[in-house]
């Protein structure tokens, strides 16, 4: 019973920012999508292989192509301010 009371005191809050959608290729449904293609009438997700295979046609129809899972370069950290001994 004490475990239940302890659980009630813990508040867990999950926001939509905590959730990362997993996209899989709409063509093969197996590979993880590398590109999200935004079209006027919806979205398509393709792995790298199928994106490259259909790139020419997609470039004509898509208004935006988002590269998924792209690792961006590290953001430099600000240096800590020096303390003056106060």
HELIX and SHEET records of a PDB file:
HELIX    1   1 UNK A    2  UNK A    9  1                                   8    
HELIX    2   2 UNK A   16  UNK A   18  5                                   3    
HELIX    3   3 UNK A   48  UNK A   61  1                                  14    
SHEET    1   A 3 UNK A  42  UNK A  46  0                                        
SHEET    2   A 3 UNK A  35  UNK A  39 -1                                        
SHEET    3   A 3 UNK A  64  UNK A  67 -1                                        
END                                                                             
